[in-house]
Structure formats: C-alpha cells, structure tokens
Amino acid sequence: MSPGGPSCVIVVGMFPELVSGSDREALRFGEQALTYGELAEVAGGLAGHLRGRGRVAVWATPTIETCAAVVGALVAGVPVVPLNPKVGERELAHIIDDSTPEMLLAAPHAALPPGLAKIPTLHVLLERGDPTPPPVEPAPETPAFVVYTSGTTGPPKGVVLPRRAVTSNLDALAEVWEWTERDVLVHGLPLFHVHGLIVGVLGPLRRGGSVRHLGRFSSRAVGQALTTGATMMFGVPTMYHRLAMDCADDPGLAKAVGGARLLVSGSAALPATDHQRLAETTGQRVVERYGMTETLMNCSVRASGDRRPGAVGLPLPGVSLRLVGDAGELLDAHDGETVGEIEVTGDNLFLGYLNRQDATDAVMNDGWFRTGDMAVRDPDGYVRIVGRRATDLIKSGGYKIGAGEIENALLEHPAVAEVAVTGEPDEDLGERIVAWVVPSGAEPAPEELADHVARLLAPHKRPRVVRYLESLPRNDMGKVMKRSLAPRRTQP
C-alpha cells in the first residue's frame, strides 16, 4: 500500500511550521531531503490512511521514511509504537500482542521479520497530497507514543507518553538550550528511542529547524555536517569517546567540532576523561542531560551554564525533582555527598504502562515517579547521578557508594580503556566493589588500580576485585548492560 488517496488535515499544535508551506529543509538523510512544505504534504497523505485508528507500529529504520511515518501518525492523532529493527522474535511477539497495532508503517525496501506478517503494512512512499486547513489539536492527554522499555525482570513494558509530555518537554529543552529555528541538528542515533526520535527528530521539527541524520555515526560525517551548516550535535558517550579520540588526531575535525553551538550527550554518563579530551582539542564543553523513557528529559545543564563533568544540571522548567532516602524521607542536603533516589513529577510524566496498572502503581508515589536512579545534589543545585539503585548503588562497609564516580576515577588511569563497576555479595562488607576493566594495553596490576582509586576518592571506594574483559556488553544506545556481566577471570 502507498500513501495515496484522501489527504489529511495538518495538526498545527505539535508542528506549527508544517502549515507554513515553507521551503526550509526539515529532514535530511544523505541525499534524501524534505522541506517543511513537502513534509506537510507527505504527512497529510499518510494521515489520511491512519485517521481514526487505535495504534500504529513503525518499523523504525534510520530512514527519512521512518520520520515521515511518525509525523503522519501524529498529524492524524494516532499513537505510534516504534519498533527496534534489531528486536528479537520473542520480544517482537510480546510487543505486538501487547500493543495490538492496527497497521505497520515501514520504508519500501525494509526487510520485515515473519512476526509482522499478519499486520496490514503501509509502505511509506514520499508521495505528496494536499493538506487542508488545520483542525483542533487533540487533547493534551491523548497518547502520542507507546515506547517499550526493558525492566529488570519480565518482558518489556509499553510506556504510554501523552502529547502534553512531548510538547512541554521539547519546549523546556528549547528554553534551556536556546534552541531556535536557526539550528540544524546532526546525529546518528536510533529512531526507536526517545533520545533519537522524540528529542532528536521531533525537537527540531517543533522548533521549525532541521535535522540531518547520519544513518550511522562517524566522526568524519559529523565534521562534514558541522562545516556545512549544522549547529548542534546529539550523541551518546560511545560516540563522544570516538569523536574525542579522532579530534586528537585530526586538527581539521577538531576545528569543525569546535565551531558547533551545542554538543549534547545523554543516555549514559559521559566519562570525565572524554569531557577533558574534547575540551582540550576543540574548546568545546559538552552539555549533559538526564532523562528516562517514562519522563522524557528531567534535567540538563543550560547552554549558558557551567558544563562540568559528571553533572546533569538543574531540573527543566515544569519538572519538579526531589531526592528520597531509603525510609522514604525527603533529603534536602546540597552537599554533593548525600545519596538519594530521584523522584520527579510534572507535565513530562507518562500516563502509565500499557496494560500494566500493577507496574504503574509500583513506580508512583503520590504523583511522583520513582526513577530508580540515585543521585546527589551539589551546593548550587546541580544534580549528579551516581547510578541505578539496582545495579550502580553499592552498599559496602556501611557506605553508600555510586559506581559512576569509581568508573570515572579508573578511566583516568592510562592503562584503562573502558570500565564498569558493580557490587557483589561479601560476608564482611555486605557488598564488595568489582571493576570490570578493558585494558588499553598490558593489564595493570589490580593493586595499582585499587591504589589509584583510593588516592583520588577514598580508601573505602577502591575495587576489591578486578576482572579483565576484551569489551563491555552494550545495548543499541551505548549503555553498558551490567546485568550481562558474569564472573570471568578474576584477580583479587
């Protein structure tokens, strides 16, 4: 099926620039591009097929058709279920059974798995229709997305995000990042996640700016984009690590990166070593932000703020954030040491987990969302994430220790290329600190690494066990999958 046939009205509320018929470039994927006028017509044609449906799935390949499909569904007021093209067959079956999409949208040449064979498919062609005058924007609580996210146990849960969460959060980011229609964003992030799709595609479109998607990240492609009009870059720490290394070897690339208005990192903590390398070679200091699928973005360093390593800045406008202790007590300390769980509330919150009221109730605390992330607050209010409660908070010898600060300290050792820190049961300490190290060359002695951490941080934060790996297990967003780490060759 192609998106010919009846055209659809263009919803003005989420994407005001679509009604302008502007010839300003909205989307670019390599040689393929759409202006706002062209995108409005493509989206209008698609929306004509989708209007009135319950939910639609999008096979979210890194293509311009994926973006057009999502915009078309949102124009029609229909919730989008983005599907990871690398999803396994069991997980795909669960998502389809749970979300029951009425239609699948995919690029014409996408290789679709057998698990999608029973869903009517609309192949997204860049054909244009004639959009009619804009209707009333759907109610703010109308679902916009159902994004599946894996928990610690059980199958993935569908996070239902309303339109008000999307629009309010993108507007808050625009305020703190000074993001305008003059900005051109470059990135190579996946399009099935809130980082790459909602913030990285819908963010520019809501502003009336443009996005250049690389298809696949490379430092060279980033440099080329930044020398031909791009002003902003989004990435995850693995991308910035490669960019930092490449800038050190290529003065031309370093100059291009140094000319960016804003570099933003998210999805995981950016190591202090990469912050420093980029600052030394390019003059740029990266802005870090903090978000989750259920909340979109919660905090960010401001464009005009202090971009210091390890800090995700202040809560965004419209977002309230608090730290809560183990007994549920509120923690007001701004000492950079008192660790508590982050809870947030605001217009950025999701509606709940699809078909899982029990799971929704379990994460809500009288209107506040329990994130499971542990943090401290500095004297100026900046939030610093120390890790996940389940995997990154280590209780050892009576101390609460965040894995992140130990990882940053170990990365300052010249023999450490990558590292993950976890805790495991210890009869004496409660938990002992374990460092999973990818060496940069010869394996350093475990006691050398322990002494390094004790000198930089404190003796009780030194790793008691060191395990050496060839690489760390990571997901598509570059996050280390600590639950996949199992004991291998150990040196105590």
Helices and strands as residue ranges (DSSP letters): G 16-20, E 25-29, E 32-35, H 36-50, E 56-59, H 64-76, E 80-83, H 89-99, E 103-106, G 114-116, E 121-123, E 143-149, E 157-162, H 163-177, E 184-187, I 194-202, H 203-207, E 210-213, H 219-226, E 232-235, H 237-249, H 251-258, E 262-265, H 272-282, E 287-292, E 296-300, E 314-315, E 319-324, E 330-331, E 340-346, E 352-353, H 357-363, E 364-365, E 368-377, E 383-388, E 393-396, E 399-402, H 403-411, E 416-426, E 430-439, H 446-456, G 459-461, E 465-468, G 482-484, E 490-491
